[in-house]
Amino acid sequence: MLNSILNFLTKKPLWSLLAFLVIIGSSFFQIQHFSLDASSESLSLDGDNNLELYFDTQETFGSDESLVISYTAKKGTVLSKEQLTYLSSLRDDLLDINGVSSVISILDVSLFQSPPLSLVELASDVYTIDNGKADQNLVAKEFKTSPLYANNIVSADLKTTALLIPLATDDPREIINDDSLKQLIGEIRTTMGQYQNNAKLYLGGVPMIRNDVIDFIKSDLIIFSLAVVLAMSLMLSLFFHKVRWVLIPIAISIIGALFMTGLISAIGWKVTVISANFFSLLLVMTLSVIIHLVVRYREILNQQTGMSNDEITRRTLNEMLRPCLYTVVTTIAAFASLTTSHVQPVIDFGLMMSIGVTVAFVLSFVSFALVMTLFPTSQTSHKTEKFYVLQKLAIATDKGGKNIILGIALVSAIAIFGLSKLSVENSFINYFKKDTEIYQGLNFIDKELGGTIPLEIVFNDLASAYWADSSLREDFHDVHQYLDSIPSIGKVLSIDTFMQVLKESNDGKAPNGFLLMLGKNNMPEFAKSQVLKPHISDETDQIRIVARIKETTTDLDRNQLIIDVKKELVESFYFSEDEFYFTGTFSLYNNLLQSLFSSQVKTIFTVFIIIFMLFLIVFRSISIALIAVIPNIIPSLIILGLMGLARIPLDIMTITIAAIAIGIGIDNAIHYISRFKSELLVDADFEASMYRAHNSIGVSMFYTAATVAIGFLVLILSNFIPSIYFGIFMAIAMLSAVFVNLTLLPKLLIFFKPEMN
């Protein structure tokens, strides 16, 4: 079918070009709908109810979708008259921004000890700095000692305070869209800039992290895609020495990547952090096919000077169609294996790239046929291109095969050891370089204001009992104290915080009976919204504890922290496991990380089984299938082993590298074995066939690996750490894959001499 289409393209190039431009143009038009997603859904697991629990909790107790501005006075404390004036002005300017409905600051939080209020007074009035009722001589002490505000809204030295900007909607499932959030954060940062002469300001909060991650992804998509194109252009010019052999592969690769971008946009797929490098990958996938076509075209051109351009083009396409089709099928299998994950964005990425690989294959052949027919090359003198590196690899494979096998075995053993050290722990702050604003802001808020990322513990069917049972109130007090003692936990807020406020207003005695109900029922709504409603719900009979995690904690182990807290709640505080659950951004992300670890093993196992079966179908030989698969375990082992040895954890982006490395390696294996079989038909000499294969298909493999590796290494300049790791390990994947397929693979073919009819 495709063969007939290619023949038609070479015979009717103008009509084919017109149809091609219409299809490409239609896809390009859809690029305007391209969007990115870093929402809570992008941290969700397929078929898991944790996200729904998270939304239900937000609906009951209020949303944690808030921006946080840390404000550090350059002179004096934040409670000085001058700084309070600046804070008031900043708050009012923030409230003037469209999209900001409220700002919570030290100016308007309820104060209970400035002066000390009795339970009756606490239930009848609101005292704040802003309304002038607070005693300024006592405010500093309250902010330093208050269980509600100390190390939360004000730092211990009173030099730093926080302004909270809630972004809650009526439905927590309906978060502010990315474009609106970007505009809002931009206006907030502009407003903050007007006060930098008086204070040092940082912006934080989960929405800010989401916004800045999207900005980094967009930057990488645009800037580094261009840089990758430039780097690959330089490499192609070095290899081919002709402008046309640079322009053709690069132009077709760009068209392919843009076409797929338009297709994704038309479908409505949003690109997440996990799939952020799809554009660079599509450039690579398309470029790989084109390089194979170009090298084969040049070989035929130099060997058959009497053939017309159309004949050379058709022969090139016909000869490369089968091996390229096989590589597409196996690469699709590698990416499709990602659908075994329970992480929805990983599943989407697998499907997205499976379609992308198909598009790259079809577009490469169609584009190459059109370009070479419409813009034929001139005949060149007969010559054979030889490469020193490839010759050395061929000699080493022939003469020193045992050393190669031993060397690769040693590297594999070290990689397996490194694999045992692999982890999935990471923190949001470590996704960014230390000199970036987002890192500095998160680091400062972490240390001065009690952390950023919330871990929430929700207890079911206990709210009504809490008010009636003094022993239960004591239990929650002990739980609060326990959480507060954990080094990786910053500020803890719970219903016990409210009880401590009431205790201070009752001469240091825990209120009960009439006094407790007086404080609970008669407290002004404004004060209730700050200290009561976020932590207990009579409607759902639930109690919520919010513990903010210090992301800067050395060797933070998210999963172990949750396991330890859960164990303590069950064994020391005697709660049953079905009485409580963990939620919040911290918990959602931990669930994602744990799924990544299990899905990594499942993905690799699945992809090798699928590819082995495909090799059986393609080569109709168990021995060849085994010979092809075994060497291509090495690149993924090396990558994961290096990550383990270097203590680089699996994260939302590096999780995909192993599957990609397998796909790349298998592509090389198919091309090499296909050419090796052709060369073996010449004289049935395995060693001679290996030398000829190295000097033919080996050229394409070497060009592709070197070009793509240099292109991906450009990503080390990114400010987004996962992108840096992705670039480094993709380069390692390319180079290790081409090495094993030009050494170990041919050595196994020569040693076992399988039937290759």
N, C-alpha and C positions, 0 to 999 in steps of 0.2 A: 504493500500500500504506500508506505513512505517512499519507497524506491521509485514508484511511478510518479509521485508528487515531485520528487527531485528532478526526474527527467523532464517533467513538464516545465519546471522552473527554468531549466537551462534552455528550453526551446522557446518559451514565451516569457522572456524576462521582463518586458515592459508592463504587460498585463499583470504579471505576478508581482512586480514592484508596486503597482497601483493598489492592488488588493492588500499587500503587505503594509503599505503606508496607512491605509484606512483602518486596518486592525490595530496597528501600533498607535495611531493617533487617538483612536477611541479609548484605548487603555490609558494613554498619557493624560487625557482629559479628566480621568477619574482620580488622578493624584491629588487634586485639590481637596478630596475627602479623606485623605490619609490622616490617621490619628494615633496617638500613643496612649497607653494606659498604665498607671502605677497605683491603682486604687486597691482597696481591701480585697476586691474580687481576684486581683492578680496574686494574692497570697493564699488563695483558697485551694482546697483539695477537691477533686471530682468526687461527687457523691458523699461528701462529708457535711455534717450539720453544724460544724463549728462556726461557720460564717453566719448562719441563720441565728445561732445562739448569740453571737456577737451583736448582730443587729437588734435582736430582742432586748438584750441588756442595755444597749444604747437608748432604745425606745423607752425603757422603764426608768432608767436612772439619769438619762441625759447623755448627749454625745461627747466623745473625747476629741472631736474634730475642732481643735483650737490652735491658733497660732500663739506663740509665746515670744514676747519681746523682753530681753534682759536689758536693764538700764543700770549702768554703773556710773555713779557720780564721779566727776573728775576732781571736785573739791568737796570736802566734808562728807556727810552722809546723805542718804536720799530723804531724810526727814528734816533737813535744814529748810528754812523758809524759801531760800532761793531755788533749791532743787524741787520742792513741792510746787512752786510756780511753774517751773519748766515741765514737770510731770503733768500738771493740769493742762498746760497748753498742748503738750503732745497728745494727751488723751482726747482733748476736744478736736484736734486736727485729724486724729484717727477716726473719730466718730463722723467727721464730715465726708469720709471716703465712702463711696457707693459700695454697699456690700458689707459694711461694718455696722452692725446694729447695736453692739454693746462692747464695752471695754471694762474689764475687771482689774482694778489696781489698788494700791494701798490707800488711795484717796477715798474709795467708796466701799471697802469691805467693812462688815460689821465688827465693831470693837466691843469687848465684854469686860475689859479690865482697865479702861481709860475713861472714866474712873471705874473701879470695881462695881459691877451691877449685881444686885440681888436677883433671885429668880423672878420675883414680881416685876422688878424694873426691866429685867432682860425680856420678859414677855410683853412689855408694854411699849417699848420704844427702840429705835435704832440709833446707835452712836457711830458716826464716821468722821474722818478728817474733813471730808468734803462738806458735811452739813454743819460743821463748827461745834458740834456737841462734845466731841472727844477732848479730853484733857491732854494737851500737847506735852505736858511734863511726864506723862505716864505712857505715852504711845510707844516710845523706844523700848521700854521694858516689856510691854506686851508683845511687840513684834519679835523680840529676842526669845521670849519664853513660851509664847502661845503654842499649844499643840496643833493648832490649825494653821498658823502662819509662819512659824520659825522654820528656816531652811526650806521654805516652800514659796512664799510670795516675797520674802525678804531674806537676804543672806545673814549669816551670823554676825558679820561686822557692820551691818546696816549700810554698806556702801552700794549694794546691788538690790534691785527689786525687779519684779516681773509684772508685765502687763499682759493679760490674757484676752485674746480676741476670739470668742466662740464663733464657729462657722456652722452651728447646728441648723438643720432644717426640720420641718414637721415630721418627715420620714427619714430616719437615719440611712435608709437604703439609697436615698437620693442625695448623693454628695455633690458639691459644687463641681461643675465640669472643669476640665483642665485649662481651657482657654480663659474662663472667668477667674479661676484661681490664679493663673499666671498674671492676669491684669491686676487683680487685687493685691497680690504679693508685691508686684512692681510698684504700685502706688504706695503701699505701706513702707517699702524700702526707701522710696523717694522722700516720704514724710520723715522717716527716721534720720535720713541724711541731713535734714535741716537742724537736727539737735546734736550732731556729733561734736560740736564745739563745747558743749556743756557736759556731755556724758559719752561713754562708750556703749554702743548699742549693738546687740546681736538679735537675729531672728531665728526662732526655733519652732518646734512642734511637728507632729506627724504630717500635716498638710504641706508644710514647707519642705520636708524631706521628699515628699512625693513630687512636688513641683520642681525641686532642684534636680532630682533624678531624671525627670523628663527632659529638663534643659540639657543635662549632660548627654542623654541619649540622642537628642536632636543634634547637639553639637558634634557628637561622634559620627552620626549618620551623614551629616553634611561635610564637615571639615575633613574627617578622616577617610570618608569615601573618596573625596577628591585627592587626598594624600596617597591613598592606596592606588588610585588610578595613575597618579604621577610616578610613584615608585615602580609600578608594574610597567609603565611606559619606558622608563629608563632601563629596566632589565631587558625588555624586549628589543630595544634599540641596540643594547650591548650584544644580544644573541644573534639578531637577524641582520643588522647593519643596513636595513632599508626602511624608509618611512612607511611604505604601504603595509609592511608586515608588523608595524607598530600600530598604525591607525586602524587597520581592519579588526584585529582582535579586541583592541580597546573599545572601539566604537560599538561593535556587536555586543560586547560584555555590558556596556553602559545601557544600550537599548534593552537588553534582556532584563537587567536589574530594574530599570524604570518600568518596563512592561509589567513585571511581576508586582511592583509597587502599586501600579494602577489597578491591577487585578485584585490585590488584597484590599485596596480601598473600595473597589466596587462591591466586593463580597461583604464588606463591613467588618473585617477582621482588624482588631486593634493590636498594634505592636506593643509588647510588654518589655520589661527589662530582660527577660529570658530570650526573647526573639529580636533583641535590639540590633544585632549584627547580621540580620538576614540580608541586608543590601550588600555588604561586603562578601558574604558567602555566595550570593547569587553572581556577583562579579567573578568570583573565583570559579564557580561551577561552569559558567559560560566560557570563561577564558580557557579553562582546561580543555574543553572540547575543541575550541577554535585553534589552540596551539597544536593539538594532535592533527587537525585538518591541514593547518599551514605546513607543518613539518612533512607530512605525507605528500602534500601537493608539491613541495620543493624537491622531495626525493624523486617523484615521478617525472617532474619537469627536467631535472638534471640527467635522469637515466634514459628518458624517451624524448629526444629532441625532435623527432619527426611527428609527434602527436599534436593535434590542434588544442587550443586552450579549452574548448568545450569538452573534448575527449579526456583531457587531463583532469578537469573538474569533475566530470561524471565518474571517472575511475577512482578518484580520491574519495568522493562521497560513497560510492558503492563499497570500496574496500574498508572504509572506516565505519560504515553504518552498523554492521553487526557487533563489533567490539564496543562501540560507543553505546549501542542500545543495551548491551549486557551491563555495562557500567551504570547506566541510568537505573535499570531494574534493581541492581544490588544496592545502589546508593539510596534509592527510594526505600528499600527494605531497612537500611540503617536508620534513616530518619523516621520511618514508620514505627520502628521499635520504640521510639519515644512515647508513642501512644499507650504503652503499657504502664506508664507513670500514672500516679493518682493526682498529679499537679496539673490543673487545667491549662495554664499557660504553656507548660512543657508539651502537653498533648497538642495544643494549637500550633506550637512551633514545629512539631514533627509533621503535622498535616501541611502546614504552610510550606515547609522546605521540600516535602514530597512533590507537591504541585510545582514548586519553583524549579526543581531539578528537571522535571518533565518539560517545563517551559524552556529552560536553558538548552536542553537537547534539541528540541524542535526548532527553536529560534536560531540556534547556531548553524544547523544544517541548511535551513532555508536562507538565512542571511548570507552565509558563505557561498551558496549556489548563486544567488542573485549578484553579489558583489563581483565574484570571479567571472561571471558571464558578461556583466555590463562593463567591467573594468579589467580586461584581460592583462596579464603580465607579459613582459617580453621574454623571449627564449634566452636561456643562459647557457654558459659553457658547461660541458660535462665535468662534474667534480663531485667528490664525496666528502661530506663534512665529517671530520673526526675530532674527538674531544679528549683531551688528556685525562680528565677526571674519569670519564667513562671507560677509557682504555685501562686505566689503573684498577678500576673496580672489576672489570672483566678478568684481568690478570690475577688479581687477588682472589677472585671467586674460583678461578681455574686452578691456581697453584697453591693458594693458602686457604682452602675451604674449611679445613679443620679449625684453623685459628679463628676464622670468622664465626663458625658455629660456637666455639668455646667462648669467644668474646661476647656474642649476643646472649649466650646462656648465662654468663656472669652478670651482664647488664640486667637481664630478666630477673635473676635471683635478687639483685639489689632492689629492683623495682617492686618485686613481690613483698620484700621486707618493708619498703616505703608504703606499699598499699595497706599494710597492717597499721600504719600510723595515720591513715587518712581519717579526717573528721569532717563534720558539717557545721561546726560552730563558727559564727561570725557575728559582728554587730554592725548596725547601720553606719555608725561613725567610721568604721574601718573601710567603708566603701569609697572614702574620699581622701585625697591627699591632705597632709597636715597644713599646707599653706593655703588651702581653700577656705572661703568664708564659711561654708556650711560646716566644715570640720571644727573650725575655731568656735563657732557659735554653739554647736552641740557639746563640745568639750567644756565650754565655760558654763553653760546651763547645767550640765551634769554635775559639775563640781560645786557650784555656788547655790543652785536652786533645786537640788534634790532629784535630778534625773529628768529624762524626757519620755521614754517609752513605757506605757502603762501595762502592768500585769494585773488583771482583775480576777478576784475570786468571788464567786456568787454562791451564796448559801440559800437553798430552797426551803420553804415552809418553816421559817424560823422567826420572821419579823414579828408576828403577833406574840409569840412566846417570849421574845426578847424583852418586851415591855413588862411582862408579868413575872419573869423569872430572874431574880438577882444573880443566881449562880451562872446562868447563861451569859448575863452581862459581864460577869467576871471572866468567863471563858473567852469571850471576844476581846476583852482587855488584854488577856494573856497572849492571844493570837496576834493582836496588834503589836505587842511588845516583842514577840518572837520575830515577826517579819522585820521590825525596825532594827533588830540586832544583826541581820544578815548583811555582810559587807557590800554585796553587789546591789542591795536595795537602798534607794535614797529615801525620799519622803513617803510615808505611809499615811493614808487618809481612810477613815472608816467611821462607822457609827460610834465607835469608842472615842473618836475625836470630839464628837458632839457631847458625849458623856463627860469628858474631861472639862469641857467648857462649862457644863452645868455644875460640875463638882466645884470648880473655882468660884462659881456664883453662889455656892451653898456652904461657904466657910470650910471648903476642903473636904466635905463629906459627900459621898455618893448619894444622889437623891433617889427616893423611891416613893411609891404610892402617889399621894396627891401632888407632891412637889414635882415629881417626874412628869406626870401627865400635864401639869401646869406649864412646864417648860416646853413640852412636846407640842401641845395643842395651841398655846397662845403666843408662841414666838411669832413675830412679824414675818410675813411671807418673804420679804427680802432676805432676812437672816436665814429662814428655813431653806431657801434655794441655795444657800452657800454651805450650810453645815449639816443639813438633815436629808433633803431630797436626793442628793447624789449617792446616798449610802443605805437607805432603807425605804422599802415600798410596802405600805399596808395593802395596796391593791393586789400585788402579785405575791405578797408574803415572802419577799426576798430581802437579803442583806448583801451589800456589796462592799468589799475591801479593795482599795486601789493602791497598789505598790508601784512606785515609779522606779524603773531599773536604771542603774548607772552603766551606761554603755561603755564607759571608759575603763570599767573593771578589767584588770589583767586576767587573761584566760577565762573570760566569761563563758560558762557552759550553760546554755539556756535550758536544755533538756534536763540536765542534772539538777538545776535549781528547782524546776517544777516538780521533779521526782522527789527531791528532799522535802519540799514544802508539803506535798501531798502525803508523804509518809508521816511527817510530824503531825499533820492535822488528824490523821487516822490513829496513830499509835500513842501520841502524847495528849491530844485534846479530845480523842474519842468521838470524832465525827465519822459517820459512815461514808463510804465513797460515793454513794448515790445522793448524799445531802448537799454536795457542792460540785462546782465545775470551774475550770480556768477559762478565761477569755481575755479579750483585749488584743491590741496589736502585737504585743510580745508573744502571747500564746499562739496567735495565728501564724506568726512567722516561724515559731519553733515547730509547729506541726508541719509546715512546709519543708523546713530543713530536714526533719526526720524522714519525711517521705522521699526527699531527694536521695538520701543515703540508701534506702532500701530499693528505690527505683533504679539507682545506678547499677546495682548488681543484676537486677532483673533485666534491665535494658541491654547490657552487654551480653548476657547469656542468651537472650531472645534473638539479638541481631546475628550472633554467630550461628545459631541453629538455622535461622531463616536463610542466611547467606550460604551455608553449607548445602542446604537443600537446593538452592538456586544453582550452585555450582554443579551439583549432580545432574541437573537438567541441562545446563549449558554445555558441560564438557562430557557428560555421560560416562563419568569415571570417578569412582570413590577415591582412588589414589590421587588424582589430580585435584579433586575437591579438597582433600586433606592437605595436600602440598600448598594449595593456594591460601587456605584459611590459616594454617598454623603460623606462618611468618607475620601475618597481619594482626595477630594478637599483640605483637610486640609494641607497636606505637601507642596503643591505648594503655598498656601496662606501664610504659615509660612515663607517659603523661601523669597517670594517677599515682605512680610511684614517686615521681619528682614532687608532686603536690604534697604527698605524705611526708617525705623527707624534709621538705622545706617548710612544713607546718602551714601550708596554704590550704584552708578548708574548702570543701565543695560549697558552692553558693549557687544563687539563682542563675548565673550565667555559665560558670565552668562545668555545671552538670551536663551540658550538651556536648562537651568537647570529645569525650571518649567515643560516643557514637559517630561523631563527625570524622574522627581519626580513623575509625574502622572503615567508614565509607570511602575515605580518600585512599587508604591502603588497598582496599579491594579493587578500586578503579585501576590502580597501578598494576595489580596482579592480573586482572583480566586483559588489559592491553598487552602486558608482557607475554603472558601465556599464548594469547592469540597470535602475536608476531612470532613467538618461538615455534609454534606449530607450523606456521608458514615457512619459516626458514628450515625447519627439520625436513620438510618435503624435498628440499634441494638435494641434500646428500646424506640424510639420516645420521648425521654426525652431531651429537649433543653438544660437544664443546665448541665446534665451529658455529653451530646455530646460536649458541649463547653469545659469541663475539659479534656476530652479525646483528642479533637482536639488540645488543647494547648500543651498537652504532646506528640503529634505526629508531625503534620505538623508545630506546633508552634516552635518545635526544629529547623527544617530546616530554618524557617523564621528568628529566632533569630540568628542562626549561620551565615546565609548569611548577615544579617544587620550588625552585630558586626564586622564580618571579613572585609566586604567591607568598612564600615565606617572608621575603623582603617587604611585600605589601602589608602583611599583617603586623609586622614588627613596628610599623608606623603607629600602631595603637598604644605603644608604650608612652606616648606623649599625652594621652588622655588624662583628665583629672578624675575619671571614674575608675577605681581600682579593678572592679571585675572586667572592664574592657581591656585594661592593661594585661591582666592574666590571660584573657581570651586571646589577645594578639600574640603573646609569647608562646603559649601552648599550642596554638594553631600552627605557628611557624615550626615548632618542634615536631608536631604531628606530620607536617608536610615533608620535612627533611628526613625524619626517621622512617616514614613510610616508603619514600623513594629509595632509601638506603637498603632496607631489608628486602625490597622487591628487586633490587639490582645486585644483591649478594646472596642472601640466604635462599630466596626463592629459586634462582637458577641453579644454585648448588644442590638443592633438593631434587630438582628436575634431572640434573646430571647424575646424581648418586642413585636415584631410584629408577630412572629411565622408564617412566610410565608409558603405556600405550597412548599415542596422541594422534590417532587417525581422524 
